[in-house]
Amino acid sequence: MRNWSAGLVQVPDPGLEIEDWWKSSLNNLPKADRRIAAGLLMYTAWNIWKERNRRVFQGISASASQVFALIKEELGLRHAALRVPGVS
């Protein structure tokens, strides 16, 4: 997680509450980086939740690398959607 987030998001310490990890991941970052890191955290949490639901309700399991690929894909789509179109 640290590598693909360019160091913005740290792997949580064992036993650390999610809320504490989330806050500590964002507190010391400049505003622009904080927004990027918050997006990474949200998309990661969302995809972990969706994977949990697939396993519970559909009996389908993806590997960690497959879930990671889905996270990266959604982040790429978000990035493409938020680009400001150029003026010709």
PDB file of N, CA, C and O in Angstrom:
ATOM      1  N   MET A   1       0.836  -1.192   0.000  1.00  0.00           N
ATOM      2  CA  MET A   1       0.000   0.000   0.000  1.00  0.00           C
ATOM      3  C   MET A   1       0.876   1.248   0.000  1.00  0.00           C
ATOM      4  O   MET A   1       0.589   2.218  -0.702  1.00  0.00           O
ATOM      5  N   ARG A   2       1.913   1.217   0.769  1.00  0.00           N
ATOM      6  CA  ARG A   2       2.791   2.388   0.844  1.00  0.00           C
ATOM      7  C   ARG A   2       3.434   2.680  -0.508  1.00  0.00           C
ATOM      8  O   ARG A   2       3.558   3.838  -0.908  1.00  0.00           O
ATOM      9  N   ASN A   3       3.844   1.620  -1.212  1.00  0.00           N
ATOM     10  CA  ASN A   3       4.505   1.816  -2.504  1.00  0.00           C
ATOM     11  C   ASN A   3       3.582   2.410  -3.547  1.00  0.00           C
ATOM     12  O   ASN A   3       3.946   3.389  -4.198  1.00  0.00           O
ATOM     13  N   TRP A   4       2.392   1.845  -3.726  1.00  0.00           N
ATOM     14  CA  TRP A   4       1.520   2.326  -4.790  1.00  0.00           C
ATOM     15  C   TRP A   4       0.822   3.622  -4.441  1.00  0.00           C
ATOM     16  O   TRP A   4       0.244   4.261  -5.319  1.00  0.00           O
ATOM     17  N   SER A   5       0.860   4.031  -3.173  1.00  0.00           N
ATOM     18  CA  SER A   5       0.268   5.329  -2.805  1.00  0.00           C
ATOM     19  C   SER A   5       1.333   6.424  -2.741  1.00  0.00           C
ATOM     20  O   SER A   5       1.072   7.524  -2.255  1.00  0.00           O
ATOM     21  N   ALA A   6       2.531   6.116  -3.235  1.00  0.00           N
ATOM     22  CA  ALA A   6       3.646   7.068  -3.219  1.00  0.00           C
ATOM     23  C   ALA A   6       3.952   7.536  -1.798  1.00  0.00           C
ATOM     24  O   ALA A   6       4.326   8.689  -1.581  1.00  0.00           O
ATOM     25  N   GLY A   7       3.787   6.629  -0.832  1.00  0.00           N
ATOM     26  CA  GLY A   7       4.098   6.942   0.558  1.00  0.00           C
ATOM     27  C   GLY A   7       3.024   7.711   1.305  1.00  0.00           C
ATOM     28  O   GLY A   7       3.212   8.050   2.473  1.00  0.00           O
ATOM     29  N   LEU A   8       1.887   7.998   0.648  1.00  0.00           N
ATOM     30  CA  LEU A   8       0.834   8.777   1.307  1.00  0.00           C
ATOM     31  C   LEU A   8       0.066   7.965   2.345  1.00  0.00           C
ATOM     32  O   LEU A   8      -0.401   8.517   3.342  1.00  0.00           O
ATOM     33  N   VAL A   9      -0.065   6.669   2.120  1.00  0.00           N
ATOM     34  CA  VAL A   9      -0.834   5.818   3.029  1.00  0.00           C
ATOM     35  C   VAL A   9       0.081   4.740   3.579  1.00  0.00           C
ATOM     36  O   VAL A   9       0.776   4.052   2.832  1.00  0.00           O
ATOM     37  N   GLN A  10       0.072   4.605   4.891  1.00  0.00           N
ATOM     38  CA  GLN A  10       0.901   3.615   5.570  1.00  0.00           C
ATOM     39  C   GLN A  10       0.075   2.385   5.927  1.00  0.00           C
ATOM     40  O   GLN A  10      -1.128   2.488   6.166  1.00  0.00           O
ATOM     41  N   VAL A  11       0.712   1.238   5.962  1.00  0.00           N
ATOM     42  CA  VAL A  11       0.052   0.022   6.434  1.00  0.00           C
ATOM     43  C   VAL A  11      -0.182   0.194   7.933  1.00  0.00           C
ATOM     44  O   VAL A  11       0.728   0.600   8.657  1.00  0.00           O
ATOM     45  N   PRO A  12      -1.387  -0.108   8.404  1.00  0.00           N
ATOM     46  CA  PRO A  12      -1.670   0.091   9.834  1.00  0.00           C
ATOM     47  C   PRO A  12      -0.908  -0.888  10.717  1.00  0.00           C
ATOM     48  O   PRO A  12      -0.608  -2.011  10.312  1.00  0.00           O
ATOM     49  N   ASP A  13      -0.603  -0.444  11.918  1.00  0.00           N
ATOM     50  CA  ASP A  13       0.011  -1.316  12.907  1.00  0.00           C
ATOM     51  C   ASP A  13      -1.027  -2.321  13.395  1.00  0.00           C
ATOM     52  O   ASP A  13      -2.211  -1.992  13.479  1.00  0.00           O
ATOM     53  N   PRO A  14      -0.599  -3.546  13.718  1.00  0.00           N
ATOM     54  CA  PRO A  14      -1.549  -4.529  14.243  1.00  0.00           C
ATOM     55  C   PRO A  14      -2.248  -3.993  15.494  1.00  0.00           C
ATOM     56  O   PRO A  14      -1.618  -3.392  16.364  1.00  0.00           O
ATOM     57  N   GLY A  15      -3.554  -4.220  15.566  1.00  0.00           N
ATOM     58  CA  GLY A  15      -4.329  -3.807  16.726  1.00  0.00           C
ATOM     59  C   GLY A  15      -4.799  -2.368  16.696  1.00  0.00           C
ATOM     60  O   GLY A  15      -5.561  -1.956  17.571  1.00  0.00           O
ATOM     61  N   LEU A  16      -4.370  -1.595  15.718  1.00  0.00           N
ATOM     62  CA  LEU A  16      -4.774  -0.194  15.628  1.00  0.00           C
ATOM     63  C   LEU A  16      -6.205  -0.124  15.095  1.00  0.00           C
ATOM     64  O   LEU A  16      -6.536  -0.797  14.119  1.00  0.00           O
ATOM     65  N   GLU A  17      -7.041   0.674  15.721  1.00  0.00           N
ATOM     66  CA  GLU A  17      -8.410   0.855  15.263  1.00  0.00           C
ATOM     67  C   GLU A  17      -8.394   1.538  13.896  1.00  0.00           C
ATOM     68  O   GLU A  17      -7.533   2.372  13.620  1.00  0.00           O
ATOM     69  N   ILE A  18      -9.347   1.177  13.052  1.00  0.00           N
ATOM     70  CA  ILE A  18      -9.408   1.741  11.695  1.00  0.00           C
ATOM     71  C   ILE A  18      -9.513   3.257  11.734  1.00  0.00           C
ATOM     72  O   ILE A  18      -8.831   3.947  10.976  1.00  0.00           O
ATOM     73  N   GLU A  19     -10.356   3.778  12.605  1.00  0.00           N
ATOM     74  CA  GLU A  19     -10.530   5.228  12.688  1.00  0.00           C
ATOM     75  C   GLU A  19      -9.221   5.920  13.060  1.00  0.00           C
ATOM     76  O   GLU A  19      -8.891   6.962  12.495  1.00  0.00           O
ATOM     77  N   ASP A  20      -8.477   5.352  14.002  1.00  0.00           N
ATOM     78  CA  ASP A  20      -7.196   5.933  14.413  1.00  0.00           C
ATOM     79  C   ASP A  20      -6.187   5.880  13.270  1.00  0.00           C
ATOM     80  O   ASP A  20      -5.449   6.838  13.041  1.00  0.00           O
ATOM     81  N   TRP A  21      -6.159   4.751  12.552  1.00  0.00           N
ATOM     82  CA  TRP A  21      -5.251   4.619  11.412  1.00  0.00           C
ATOM     83  C   TRP A  21      -5.610   5.643  10.342  1.00  0.00           C
ATOM     84  O   TRP A  21      -4.728   6.296   9.783  1.00  0.00           O
ATOM     85  N   TRP A  22      -6.899   5.784  10.057  1.00  0.00           N
ATOM     86  CA  TRP A  22      -7.374   6.724   9.040  1.00  0.00           C
ATOM     87  C   TRP A  22      -6.938   8.143   9.401  1.00  0.00           C
ATOM     88  O   TRP A  22      -6.371   8.858   8.575  1.00  0.00           O
ATOM     89  N   LYS A  23      -7.209   8.540  10.642  1.00  0.00           N
ATOM     90  CA  LYS A  23      -6.850   9.898  11.077  1.00  0.00           C
ATOM     91  C   LYS A  23      -5.349  10.121  11.048  1.00  0.00           C
ATOM     92  O   LYS A  23      -4.883  11.162  10.586  1.00  0.00           O
ATOM     93  N   SER A  24      -4.581   9.143  11.542  1.00  0.00           N
ATOM     94  CA  SER A  24      -3.126   9.314  11.570  1.00  0.00           C
ATOM     95  C   SER A  24      -2.546   9.333  10.162  1.00  0.00           C
ATOM     96  O   SER A  24      -1.508   9.951   9.923  1.00  0.00           O
ATOM     97  N   SER A  25      -3.213   8.656   9.227  1.00  0.00           N
ATOM     98  CA  SER A  25      -2.744   8.665   7.843  1.00  0.00           C
ATOM     99  C   SER A  25      -2.927  10.036   7.188  1.00  0.00           C
ATOM    100  O   SER A  25      -2.196  10.391   6.263  1.00  0.00           O
ATOM    101  N   LEU A  26      -3.902  10.799   7.669  1.00  0.00           N
ATOM    102  CA  LEU A  26      -4.227  12.077   7.024  1.00  0.00           C
ATOM    103  C   LEU A  26      -3.735  13.314   7.775  1.00  0.00           C
ATOM    104  O   LEU A  26      -3.501  14.356   7.162  1.00  0.00           O
ATOM    105  N   ASN A  27      -3.579  13.210   9.080  1.00  0.00           N
ATOM    106  CA  ASN A  27      -3.313  14.389   9.918  1.00  0.00           C
ATOM    107  C   ASN A  27      -2.098  15.210   9.520  1.00  0.00           C
ATOM    108  O   ASN A  27      -2.172  16.439   9.517  1.00  0.00           O
ATOM    109  N   ASN A  28      -1.001  14.582   9.191  1.00  0.00           N
ATOM    110  CA  ASN A  28       0.247  15.319   8.983  1.00  0.00           C
ATOM    111  C   ASN A  28       0.540  15.641   7.521  1.00  0.00           C
ATOM    112  O   ASN A  28       1.654  16.039   7.180  1.00  0.00           O
ATOM    113  N   LEU A  29      -0.455  15.471   6.663  1.00  0.00           N
ATOM    114  CA  LEU A  29      -0.235  15.728   5.242  1.00  0.00           C
ATOM    115  C   LEU A  29      -0.707  17.126   4.855  1.00  0.00           C
ATOM    116  O   LEU A  29      -1.657  17.642   5.444  1.00  0.00           O
ATOM    117  N   PRO A  30      -0.054  17.743   3.870  1.00  0.00           N
ATOM    118  CA  PRO A  30      -0.568  19.003   3.329  1.00  0.00           C
ATOM    119  C   PRO A  30      -1.952  18.766   2.715  1.00  0.00           C
ATOM    120  O   PRO A  30      -2.289  17.632   2.372  1.00  0.00           O
ATOM    121  N   LYS A  31      -2.735  19.801   2.578  1.00  0.00           N
ATOM    122  CA  LYS A  31      -4.125  19.679   2.133  1.00  0.00           C
ATOM    123  C   LYS A  31      -4.255  18.905   0.817  1.00  0.00           C
ATOM    124  O   LYS A  31      -5.093  18.011   0.709  1.00  0.00           O
ATOM    125  N   ALA A  32      -3.444  19.237  -0.169  1.00  0.00           N
ATOM    126  CA  ALA A  32      -3.543  18.567  -1.473  1.00  0.00           C
ATOM    127  C   ALA A  32      -3.257  17.073  -1.343  1.00  0.00           C
ATOM    128  O   ALA A  32      -3.970  16.255  -1.923  1.00  0.00           O
ATOM    129  N   ASP A  33      -2.229  16.714  -0.595  1.00  0.00           N
ATOM    130  CA  ASP A  33      -1.902  15.303  -0.380  1.00  0.00           C
ATOM    131  C   ASP A  33      -2.960  14.615   0.466  1.00  0.00           C
ATOM    132  O   ASP A  33      -3.248  13.434   0.271  1.00  0.00           O
ATOM    133  N   ARG A  34      -3.539  15.356   1.408  1.00  0.00           N
ATOM    134  CA  ARG A  34      -4.577  14.786   2.278  1.00  0.00           C
ATOM    135  C   ARG A  34      -5.789  14.368   1.447  1.00  0.00           C
ATOM    136  O   ARG A  34      -6.392  13.327   1.705  1.00  0.00           O
ATOM    137  N   ARG A  35      -6.139  15.168   0.462  1.00  0.00           N
ATOM    138  CA  ARG A  35      -7.277  14.820  -0.411  1.00  0.00           C
ATOM    139  C   ARG A  35      -6.979  13.571  -1.219  1.00  0.00           C
ATOM    140  O   ARG A  35      -7.850  12.717  -1.383  1.00  0.00           O
ATOM    141  N   ILE A  36      -5.770  13.456  -1.723  1.00  0.00           N
ATOM    142  CA  ILE A  36      -5.380  12.278  -2.507  1.00  0.00           C
ATOM    143  C   ILE A  36      -5.394  11.042  -1.609  1.00  0.00           C
ATOM    144  O   ILE A  36      -5.950  10.007  -1.973  1.00  0.00           O
ATOM    145  N   ALA A  37      -4.775  11.162  -0.430  1.00  0.00           N
ATOM    146  CA  ALA A  37      -4.710  10.031   0.496  1.00  0.00           C
ATOM    147  C   ALA A  37      -6.112   9.616   0.955  1.00  0.00           C
ATOM    148  O   ALA A  37      -6.394   8.424   1.081  1.00  0.00           O
ATOM    149  N   ALA A  38      -6.980  10.581   1.203  1.00  0.00           N
ATOM    150  CA  ALA A  38      -8.357  10.264   1.606  1.00  0.00           C
ATOM    151  C   ALA A  38      -9.065   9.486   0.499  1.00  0.00           C
ATOM    152  O   ALA A  38      -9.803   8.540   0.774  1.00  0.00           O
ATOM    153  N   GLY A  39      -8.843   9.883  -0.736  1.00  0.00           N
ATOM    154  CA  GLY A  39      -9.423   9.147  -1.861  1.00  0.00           C
ATOM    155  C   GLY A  39      -8.912   7.722  -1.931  1.00  0.00           C
ATOM    156  O   GLY A  39      -9.681   6.788  -2.158  1.00  0.00           O
ATOM    157  N   LEU A  40      -7.601   7.555  -1.735  1.00  0.00           N
ATOM    158  CA  LEU A  40      -7.022   6.209  -1.727  1.00  0.00           C
ATOM    159  C   LEU A  40      -7.629   5.354  -0.620  1.00  0.00           C
ATOM    160  O   LEU A  40      -7.971   4.191  -0.833  1.00  0.00           O
ATOM    161  N   LEU A  41      -7.756   5.945   0.562  1.00  0.00           N
ATOM    162  CA  LEU A  41      -8.342   5.212   1.685  1.00  0.00           C
ATOM    163  C   LEU A  41      -9.792   4.839   1.407  1.00  0.00           C
ATOM    164  O   LEU A  41     -10.207   3.714   1.689  1.00  0.00           O
ATOM    165  N   MET A  42     -10.557   5.762   0.863  1.00  0.00           N
ATOM    166  CA  MET A  42     -11.973   5.495   0.583  1.00  0.00           C
ATOM    167  C   MET A  42     -12.142   4.388  -0.460  1.00  0.00           C
ATOM    168  O   MET A  42     -12.945   3.474  -0.274  1.00  0.00           O
ATOM    169  N   TYR A  43     -11.390   4.472  -1.544  1.00  0.00           N
ATOM    170  CA  TYR A  43     -11.516   3.452  -2.582  1.00  0.00           C
ATOM    171  C   TYR A  43     -11.022   2.094  -2.089  1.00  0.00           C
ATOM    172  O   TYR A  43     -11.573   1.061  -2.467  1.00  0.00           O
ATOM    173  N   THR A  44     -10.006   2.089  -1.263  1.00  0.00           N
ATOM    174  CA  THR A  44      -9.520   0.833  -0.698  1.00  0.00           C
ATOM    175  C   THR A  44     -10.567   0.219   0.222  1.00  0.00           C
ATOM    176  O   THR A  44     -10.886  -0.964   0.103  1.00  0.00           O
ATOM    177  N   ALA A  45     -11.099   1.019   1.137  1.00  0.00           N
ATOM    178  CA  ALA A  45     -12.120   0.513   2.065  1.00  0.00           C
ATOM    179  C   ALA A  45     -13.354   0.041   1.296  1.00  0.00           C
ATOM    180  O   ALA A  45     -13.913  -1.010   1.610  1.00  0.00           O
ATOM    181  N   TRP A  46     -13.776   0.798   0.307  1.00  0.00           N
ATOM    182  CA  TRP A  46     -14.952   0.449  -0.485  1.00  0.00           C
ATOM    183  C   TRP A  46     -14.758  -0.894  -1.190  1.00  0.00           C
ATOM    184  O   TRP A  46     -15.666  -1.726  -1.201  1.00  0.00           O
ATOM    185  N   ASN A  47     -13.584  -1.108  -1.777  1.00  0.00           N
ATOM    186  CA  ASN A  47     -13.336  -2.352  -2.495  1.00  0.00           C
ATOM    187  C   ASN A  47     -13.160  -3.538  -1.556  1.00  0.00           C
ATOM    188  O   ASN A  47     -13.532  -4.658  -1.907  1.00  0.00           O
ATOM    189  N   ILE A  48     -12.612  -3.320  -0.391  1.00  0.00           N
ATOM    190  CA  ILE A  48     -12.543  -4.395   0.603  1.00  0.00           C
ATOM    191  C   ILE A  48     -13.954  -4.769   1.044  1.00  0.00           C
ATOM    192  O   ILE A  48     -14.260  -5.949   1.215  1.00  0.00           O
ATOM    193  N   TRP A  49     -14.807  -3.776   1.229  1.00  0.00           N
ATOM    194  CA  TRP A  49     -16.206  -4.035   1.600  1.00  0.00           C
ATOM    195  C   TRP A  49     -16.936  -4.803   0.491  1.00  0.00           C
ATOM    196  O   TRP A  49     -17.678  -5.746   0.766  1.00  0.00           O
ATOM    197  N   LYS A  50     -16.720  -4.391  -0.763  1.00  0.00           N
ATOM    198  CA  LYS A  50     -17.367  -5.092  -1.870  1.00  0.00           C
ATOM    199  C   LYS A  50     -16.874  -6.534  -1.970  1.00  0.00           C
ATOM    200  O   LYS A  50     -17.657  -7.434  -2.273  1.00  0.00           O
ATOM    201  N   GLU A  51     -15.589  -6.758  -1.718  1.00  0.00           N
ATOM    202  CA  GLU A  51     -15.052  -8.119  -1.731  1.00  0.00           C
ATOM    203  C   GLU A  51     -15.670  -8.944  -0.617  1.00  0.00           C
ATOM    204  O   GLU A  51     -16.001 -10.113  -0.815  1.00  0.00           O
ATOM    205  N   ARG A  52     -15.823  -8.352   0.533  1.00  0.00           N
ATOM    206  CA  ARG A  52     -16.480  -9.042   1.648  1.00  0.00           C
ATOM    207  C   ARG A  52     -17.898  -9.453   1.251  1.00  0.00           C
ATOM    208  O   ARG A  52     -18.320 -10.578   1.518  1.00  0.00           O
ATOM    209  N   ASN A  53     -18.627  -8.543   0.615  1.00  0.00           N
ATOM    210  CA  ASN A  53     -19.990  -8.852   0.196  1.00  0.00           C
ATOM    211  C   ASN A  53     -20.036  -9.940  -0.871  1.00  0.00           C
ATOM    212  O   ASN A  53     -20.924 -10.792  -0.839  1.00  0.00           O
ATOM    213  N   ARG A  54     -19.095  -9.927  -1.818  1.00  0.00           N
ATOM    214  CA  ARG A  54     -19.037 -10.995  -2.822  1.00  0.00           C
ATOM    215  C   ARG A  54     -18.841 -12.345  -2.147  1.00  0.00           C
ATOM    216  O   ARG A  54     -19.481 -13.330  -2.516  1.00  0.00           O
ATOM    217  N   ARG A  55     -17.962 -12.386  -1.165  1.00  0.00           N
ATOM    218  CA  ARG A  55     -17.699 -13.648  -0.468  1.00  0.00           C
ATOM    219  C   ARG A  55     -18.908 -14.117   0.333  1.00  0.00           C
ATOM    220  O   ARG A  55     -19.245 -15.301   0.311  1.00  0.00           O
ATOM    221  N   VAL A  56     -19.558 -13.205   1.034  1.00  0.00           N
ATOM    222  CA  VAL A  56     -20.681 -13.568   1.896  1.00  0.00           C
ATOM    223  C   VAL A  56     -21.931 -13.895   1.089  1.00  0.00           C
ATOM    224  O   VAL A  56     -22.591 -14.900   1.351  1.00  0.00           O
ATOM    225  N   PHE A  57     -22.259 -13.062   0.115  1.00  0.00           N
ATOM    226  CA  PHE A  57     -23.552 -13.184  -0.558  1.00  0.00           C
ATOM    227  C   PHE A  57     -23.511 -13.951  -1.875  1.00  0.00           C
ATOM    228  O   PHE A  57     -24.528 -14.495  -2.304  1.00  0.00           O
ATOM    229  N   GLN A  58     -22.345 -14.001  -2.519  1.00  0.00           N
ATOM    230  CA  GLN A  58     -22.262 -14.687  -3.806  1.00  0.00           C
ATOM    231  C   GLN A  58     -21.363 -15.917  -3.764  1.00  0.00           C
ATOM    232  O   GLN A  58     -21.342 -16.705  -4.709  1.00  0.00           O
ATOM    233  N   GLY A  59     -20.624 -16.081  -2.675  1.00  0.00           N
ATOM    234  CA  GLY A  59     -19.717 -17.220  -2.563  1.00  0.00           C
ATOM    235  C   GLY A  59     -18.539 -17.147  -3.514  1.00  0.00           C
ATOM    236  O   GLY A  59     -17.944 -18.169  -3.854  1.00  0.00           O
ATOM    237  N   ILE A  60     -18.205 -15.948  -3.941  1.00  0.00           N
ATOM    238  CA  ILE A  60     -17.095 -15.720  -4.876  1.00  0.00           C
ATOM    239  C   ILE A  60     -15.962 -15.030  -4.123  1.00  0.00           C
ATOM    240  O   ILE A  60     -16.192 -14.069  -3.389  1.00  0.00           O
ATOM    241  N   SER A  61     -14.740 -15.523  -4.306  1.00  0.00           N
ATOM    242  CA  SER A  61     -13.584 -14.926  -3.638  1.00  0.00           C
ATOM    243  C   SER A  61     -12.551 -14.485  -4.655  1.00  0.00           C
ATOM    244  O   SER A  61     -12.195 -15.238  -5.562  1.00  0.00           O
ATOM    245  N   ALA A  62     -12.074 -13.270  -4.501  1.00  0.00           N
ATOM    246  CA  ALA A  62     -10.964 -12.759  -5.314  1.00  0.00           C
ATOM    247  C   ALA A  62      -9.711 -12.777  -4.447  1.00  0.00           C
ATOM    248  O   ALA A  62      -9.790 -12.696  -3.222  1.00  0.00           O
ATOM    249  N   SER A  63      -8.569 -12.882  -5.088  1.00  0.00           N
ATOM    250  CA  SER A  63      -7.304 -12.818  -4.354  1.00  0.00           C
ATOM    251  C   SER A  63      -7.018 -11.366  -3.982  1.00  0.00           C
ATOM    252  O   SER A  63      -7.637 -10.442  -4.510  1.00  0.00           O
ATOM    253  N   ALA A  64      -6.086 -11.186  -3.079  1.00  0.00           N
ATOM    254  CA  ALA A  64      -5.695  -9.826  -2.689  1.00  0.00           C
ATOM    255  C   ALA A  64      -5.194  -9.041  -3.895  1.00  0.00           C
ATOM    256  O   ALA A  64      -5.484  -7.851  -4.020  1.00  0.00           O
ATOM    257  N   SER A  65      -4.446  -9.691  -4.782  1.00  0.00           N
ATOM    258  CA  SER A  65      -3.932  -8.980  -5.959  1.00  0.00           C
ATOM    259  C   SER A  65      -5.065  -8.609  -6.920  1.00  0.00           C
ATOM    260  O   SER A  65      -4.983  -7.585  -7.599  1.00  0.00           O
ATOM    261  N   GLN A  66      -6.119  -9.428  -6.988  1.00  0.00           N
ATOM    262  CA  GLN A  66      -7.266  -9.080  -7.828  1.00  0.00           C
ATOM    263  C   GLN A  66      -8.025  -7.882  -7.250  1.00  0.00           C
ATOM    264  O   GLN A  66      -8.456  -7.000  -7.992  1.00  0.00           O
ATOM    265  N   VAL A  67      -8.187  -7.855  -5.929  1.00  0.00           N
ATOM    266  CA  VAL A  67      -8.850  -6.718  -5.289  1.00  0.00           C
ATOM    267  C   VAL A  67      -8.000  -5.466  -5.485  1.00  0.00           C
ATOM    268  O   VAL A  67      -8.532  -4.387  -5.750  1.00  0.00           O
ATOM    269  N   PHE A  68      -6.695  -5.605  -5.356  1.00  0.00           N
ATOM    270  CA  PHE A  68      -5.789  -4.483  -5.585  1.00  0.00           C
ATOM    271  C   PHE A  68      -5.942  -3.953  -7.013  1.00  0.00           C
ATOM    272  O   PHE A  68      -5.958  -2.741  -7.229  1.00  0.00           O
ATOM    273  N   ALA A  69      -6.053  -4.863  -7.988  1.00  0.00           N
ATOM    274  CA  ALA A  69      -6.234  -4.447  -9.382  1.00  0.00           C
ATOM    275  C   ALA A  69      -7.550  -3.688  -9.552  1.00  0.00           C
ATOM    276  O   ALA A  69      -7.606  -2.715 -10.304  1.00  0.00           O
ATOM    277  N   LEU A  70      -8.603  -4.117  -8.866  1.00  0.00           N
ATOM    278  CA  LEU A  70      -9.885  -3.412  -8.933  1.00  0.00           C
ATOM    279  C   LEU A  70      -9.772  -2.007  -8.329  1.00  0.00           C
ATOM    280  O   LEU A  70     -10.338  -1.048  -8.853  1.00  0.00           O
ATOM    281  N   ILE A  71      -9.039  -1.905  -7.231  1.00  0.00           N
ATOM    282  CA  ILE A  71      -8.833  -0.596  -6.602  1.00  0.00           C
ATOM    283  C   ILE A  71      -8.110   0.337  -7.572  1.00  0.00           C
ATOM    284  O   ILE A  71      -8.522   1.479  -7.774  1.00  0.00           O
ATOM    285  N   LYS A  72      -7.035  -0.161  -8.166  1.00  0.00           N
ATOM    286  CA  LYS A  72      -6.275   0.657  -9.105  1.00  0.00           C
ATOM    287  C   LYS A  72      -7.115   1.044 -10.313  1.00  0.00           C
ATOM    288  O   LYS A  72      -7.008   2.165 -10.810  1.00  0.00           O
ATOM    289  N   GLU A  73      -7.947   0.130 -10.786  1.00  0.00           N
ATOM    290  CA  GLU A  73      -8.814   0.423 -11.927  1.00  0.00           C
ATOM    291  C   GLU A  73      -9.813   1.531 -11.581  1.00  0.00           C
ATOM    292  O   GLU A  73      -9.999   2.466 -12.360  1.00  0.00           O
ATOM    293  N   GLU A  74     -10.450   1.425 -10.418  1.00  0.00           N
ATOM    294  CA  GLU A  74     -11.407   2.457 -10.011  1.00  0.00           C
ATOM    295  C   GLU A  74     -10.720   3.800  -9.790  1.00  0.00           C
ATOM    296  O   GLU A  74     -11.277   4.843 -10.132  1.00  0.00           O
ATOM    297  N   LEU A  75      -9.525   3.783  -9.227  1.00  0.00           N
ATOM    298  CA  LEU A  75      -8.792   5.033  -9.053  1.00  0.00           C
ATOM    299  C   LEU A  75      -8.452   5.656 -10.401  1.00  0.00           C
ATOM    300  O   LEU A  75      -8.515   6.875 -10.561  1.00  0.00           O
ATOM    301  N   GLY A  76      -8.094   4.818 -11.367  1.00  0.00           N
ATOM    302  CA  GLY A  76      -7.803   5.314 -12.708  1.00  0.00           C
ATOM    303  C   GLY A  76      -9.026   5.930 -13.356  1.00  0.00           C
ATOM    304  O   GLY A  76      -8.926   6.970 -14.007  1.00  0.00           O
ATOM    305  N   LEU A  77     -10.195   5.293 -13.185  1.00  0.00           N
ATOM    306  CA  LEU A  77     -11.438   5.844 -13.722  1.00  0.00           C
ATOM    307  C   LEU A  77     -11.786   7.169 -13.051  1.00  0.00           C
ATOM    308  O   LEU A  77     -12.224   8.112 -13.709  1.00  0.00           O
ATOM    309  N   ARG A  78     -11.587   7.231 -11.741  1.00  0.00           N
ATOM    310  CA  ARG A  78     -11.856   8.478 -11.005  1.00  0.00           C
ATOM    311  C   ARG A  78     -10.947   9.595 -11.514  1.00  0.00           C
ATOM    312  O   ARG A  78     -11.389  10.719 -11.751  1.00  0.00           O
ATOM    313  N   HIS A  79      -9.668   9.258 -11.676  1.00  0.00           N
ATOM    314  CA  HIS A  79      -8.707  10.243 -12.161  1.00  0.00           C
ATOM    315  C   HIS A  79      -9.109  10.744 -13.553  1.00  0.00           C
ATOM    316  O   HIS A  79      -9.064  11.945 -13.820  1.00  0.00           O
ATOM    317  N   ALA A  80      -9.499   9.830 -14.431  1.00  0.00           N
ATOM    318  CA  ALA A  80      -9.899  10.211 -15.789  1.00  0.00           C
ATOM    319  C   ALA A  80     -11.164  11.068 -15.767  1.00  0.00           C
ATOM    320  O   ALA A  80     -11.296  12.004 -16.555  1.00  0.00           O
ATOM    321  N   ALA A  81     -12.083  10.750 -14.872  1.00  0.00           N
ATOM    322  CA  ALA A  81     -13.336  11.501 -14.798  1.00  0.00           C
ATOM    323  C   ALA A  81     -13.133  12.919 -14.273  1.00  0.00           C
ATOM    324  O   ALA A  81     -13.887  13.826 -14.626  1.00  0.00           O
ATOM    325  N   LEU A  82     -12.120  13.113 -13.433  1.00  0.00           N
ATOM    326  CA  LEU A  82     -11.905  14.421 -12.823  1.00  0.00           C
ATOM    327  C   LEU A  82     -10.962  15.324 -13.605  1.00  0.00           C
ATOM    328  O   LEU A  82     -10.747  16.475 -13.224  1.00  0.00           O
ATOM    329  N   ARG A  83     -10.406  14.821 -14.680  1.00  0.00           N
ATOM    330  CA  ARG A  83      -9.511  15.651 -15.487  1.00  0.00           C
ATOM    331  C   ARG A  83     -10.272  16.807 -16.101  1.00  0.00           C
ATOM    332  O   ARG A  83     -11.408  16.662 -16.553  1.00  0.00           O
ATOM    333  N   VAL A  84      -9.631  17.940 -16.107  1.00  0.00           N
ATOM    334  CA  VAL A  84     -10.229  19.115 -16.746  1.00  0.00           C
ATOM    335  C   VAL A  84      -9.915  19.024 -18.235  1.00  0.00           C
ATOM    336  O   VAL A  84      -8.750  18.922 -18.619  1.00  0.00           O
ATOM    337  N   PRO A  85     -10.952  19.059 -19.078  1.00  0.00           N
ATOM    338  CA  PRO A  85     -10.683  18.957 -20.517  1.00  0.00           C
ATOM    339  C   PRO A  85      -9.881  20.148 -21.020  1.00  0.00           C
ATOM    340  O   PRO A  85     -10.076  21.278 -20.573  1.00  0.00           O
ATOM    341  N   GLY A  86      -8.993  19.884 -21.941  1.00  0.00           N
ATOM    342  CA  GLY A  86      -8.189  20.944 -22.535  1.00  0.00           C
ATOM    343  C   GLY A  86      -9.002  21.779 -23.502  1.00  0.00           C
ATOM    344  O   GLY A  86      -9.983  21.309 -24.079  1.00  0.00           O
ATOM    345  N   VAL A  87      -8.594  22.994 -23.667  1.00  0.00           N
ATOM    346  CA  VAL A  87      -9.263  23.886 -24.605  1.00  0.00           C
ATOM    347  C   VAL A  87      -8.429  23.930 -25.869  1.00  0.00           C
ATOM    348  O   VAL A  87      -7.227  24.189 -25.822  1.00  0.00           O
ATOM    349  N   SER A  88      -9.072  23.677 -27.001  1.00  0.00           N
ATOM    350  CA  SER A  88      -8.337  23.674 -28.275  1.00  0.00           C
ATOM    351  C   SER A  88      -8.419  25.019 -28.947  1.00  0.00           C
ATOM    352  O   SER A  88      -7.861  25.204 -30.028  1.00  0.00           O
TER     353      SER A  88
END
